């Protein structure tokens, strides 16, 4: 019966098993970086695809606003993703040391 133990208690019991190897989980910071990257560069990529497929009739399109959005969000998104990967790796190594 699951009402006797809470979810966190069951998780702690599961993780304290001697053969339970920790799983590598990506941190929230990594997913925020992905979101910043997609929201910032996605519109410019979609505009380029729409232009190449002929959905935009302008012979000389100039998506300056979309280009500025991509310019100001690309590198911050990459940096946030890298920081998220570093945090995830450090947490994984700490959990792995605790289980050994």
KABELQUI-V16509 format. One record per backbone hydrogen bond with DSSP energy under -0.5 kcal/mol. NH is the residue of the N-H (numbers start at 1). CO is the residue of the C=O. Records with the same first field share a line. If there is no record, write none. Layout:
BEGIN
NH->CO, CO
END
This chain:
BEGIN
4->1
10->6
11->7
12->8
13->9
14->10
15->11
16->12
17->14
20->17
21->19
25->23
27->84
31->27
32->28
33->29
34->30
35->31
36->32
37->33
38->34
39->35
40->36
41->37
42->38
45->41
46->42
47->43
48->44
49->45
50->46
51->47
52->48
53->49
54->51
55->50
56->50
57->55
61->58
64->62
67->63
68->64
69->65
70->66
71->67
72->68
73->69
74->70
75->71
77->73
78->74
79->75
80->76
81->77
82->78
83->79
84->80
85->81
86->82
87->83
88->84
89->85
90->86
91->87
92->88
93->89
94->90
95->91
96->92
97->93
98->94
99->95
100->96
END
